[in-house]
Amino acid sequence: MLSEYLMIGEITKPQGVRGEVKVRPCTCNPERFEGLETVYVERDGGYAPMQIAVNRLGADAIFMNVAGVTDRDAAEKLRGTKLYIDRAHAVELDEDTNFLTDLYGLRGVVSDGRDLGKLTDVMQPGGNDVYVFKGELGEVLVPALKSVVLKVDLEKGEMLLDGKRLGEVAVFDED
């Protein structure tokens, strides 16, 4: 089942003395913070809204104020807070694109019948992402190429991979 909320950033530290915080974006599109007024934080087993005001976008950070936070001490208490949006306000994705969070836990199924196990990590070294599957074959690193990934079926919880291409490009780290 897909999570109703998507993480878009994490507060890393206070910025200055007037309650501003620095946020590390966890999105491919940091500009999506522009105009954002409400985010959600995990609280008491659910998600609670938090009002924000984005001040500026840096090269690798977002600087913003949180409603009710007016000094450095209050901002310090927010360090490590993860920020979420609900799916209704998520950016629109292309047809063959998925949110990374939706891929975690998918079972890697090869067209020749092999089972690679579950997708446990997505590495982003630059260029193509690399999917990390762990299962009976050990750890398998699979580049996120259209010629390798034939289909992502979120409802079935599977990612179908081309067996021939997989043999050419995947890294198998058998224990």
SULCORVEN-V92896 format. One record per residue. RES is the residue in one letter. SS is DSSP state (alpha for helix, beta for strand, coil for the rest). PHI is phi as a letter, one per 20 degrees, with the letter a starting at -180 (999 if undefined). PSI is psi in whole degrees, -180 to 180 (none if undefined). Layout:
res: [RES | RES]
ss: [SS | SS]
phi: [PHI | PHI]
psi: [PSI | PSI]
This chain:
res: [M | L | S | E | Y | L | M | I | G | E | I | T | K | P | Q | G | V | R | G | E | V | K | V | R | P | C | T | C | N | P | E | R | F | E | G | L | E | T | V | Y | V | E | R | D | G | G | Y | A | P | M | Q | I | A | V | N | R | L | G | A | D | A | I | F | M | N | V | A | G | V | T | D | R | D | A | A | E | K | L | R | G | T | K | L | Y | I | D | R | A | H | A | V | E | L | D | E | D | T | N | F | L | T | D | L | Y | G | L | R | G | V | V | S | D | G | R | D | L | G | K | L | T | D | V | M | Q | P | G | G | N | D | V | Y | V | F | K | G | E | L | G | E | V | L | V | P | A | L | K | S | V | V | L | K | V | D | L | E | K | G | E | M | L | L | D | G | K | R | L | G | E | V | A | V | F | D | E | D]
ss: [coil | coil | coil | coil | beta | beta | beta | beta | beta | beta | beta | beta | beta | beta | coil | coil | coil | coil | coil | coil | beta | beta | beta | beta | beta | coil | coil | coil | coil | alpha | alpha | alpha | alpha | coil | coil | coil | coil | beta | beta | beta | beta | beta | beta | coil | coil | beta | beta | beta | beta | beta | beta | beta | beta | beta | beta | beta | beta | coil | coil | coil | coil | beta | beta | beta | beta | beta | coil | coil | coil | coil | coil | alpha | alpha | alpha | alpha | alpha | coil | coil | coil | coil | coil | beta | beta | beta | beta | beta | alpha | alpha | alpha | coil | coil | coil | coil | coil | coil | coil | coil | coil | coil | alpha | alpha | alpha | alpha | coil | coil | coil | beta | beta | beta | beta | coil | coil | coil | coil | beta | beta | beta | beta | beta | beta | beta | beta | beta | coil | coil | coil | coil | coil | coil | beta | beta | beta | beta | beta | beta | coil | coil | beta | beta | beta | beta | beta | beta | coil | coil | coil | coil | coil | beta | beta | beta | beta | beta | coil | coil | coil | coil | beta | beta | beta | beta | coil | alpha | alpha | alpha | alpha | alpha | alpha | alpha | coil | beta | beta | beta | coil | coil]
phi: [999 | f | f | f | d | c | f | d | a | b | f | d | a | f | c | n | d | d | n | f | c | d | c | e | f | d | b | f | c | g | f | f | f | g | m | f | d | c | c | c | c | f | b | l | m | c | c | d | f | c | e | c | c | f | e | a | d | e | f | c | b | d | d | b | d | d | g | n | d | c | b | f | f | f | f | f | f | e | g | n | f | e | d | c | c | e | g | f | d | f | f | f | d | f | g | e | c | c | f | g | g | f | e | g | n | f | e | e | d | e | g | e | o | f | d | e | n | e | f | d | b | c | e | c | f | o | m | e | f | c | e | d | d | c | a | f | e | n | e | c | d | c | f | e | d | f | f | d | e | e | b | d | d | f | f | e | m | c | c | e | d | f | f | f | f | g | f | e | c | f | d | d | d | f | f]
psi: [135 | 139 | 142 | -20 | 145 | 130 | 132 | -9 | 173 | 133 | 124 | -31 | 164 | 155 | 105 | -165 | 1 | 21 | -1 | 147 | 154 | 134 | 131 | 116 | 141 | 51 | 151 | -11 | 79 | -23 | -16 | -15 | -25 | 129 | -4 | 130 | -21 | 132 | 174 | 147 | 149 | 131 | 125 | 44 | 7 | -162 | 129 | 141 | 147 | 126 | 135 | 164 | 113 | 126 | -44 | 157 | 126 | -178 | -38 | 22 | 158 | 136 | 127 | 166 | 150 | 135 | 130 | -7 | 109 | -2 | 171 | -39 | -44 | -39 | -37 | -35 | -17 | -7 | 131 | -5 | 128 | 138 | 136 | 160 | 159 | 158 | -30 | -25 | 13 | 157 | 152 | 132 | 154 | 165 | -43 | 27 | 144 | 156 | 138 | -39 | -28 | -18 | -29 | 132 | -9 | 145 | 130 | 112 | 126 | 146 | -21 | 7 | -12 | 153 | 120 | -6 | -157 | 147 | 118 | -17 | 155 | 113 | 144 | 77 | -2 | 146 | -121 | 145 | 160 | 122 | 136 | 116 | 143 | 129 | -154 | -27 | 7 | -152 | 132 | 126 | 123 | 119 | 141 | 77 | 144 | -28 | -15 | -48 | 105 | -38 | 140 | 118 | 95 | -33 | -41 | -14 | 34 | 152 | 117 | 128 | 143 | 117 | -41 | -50 | -35 | -42 | -25 | -31 | -18 | 156 | 120 | 121 | 79 | 135 | none]
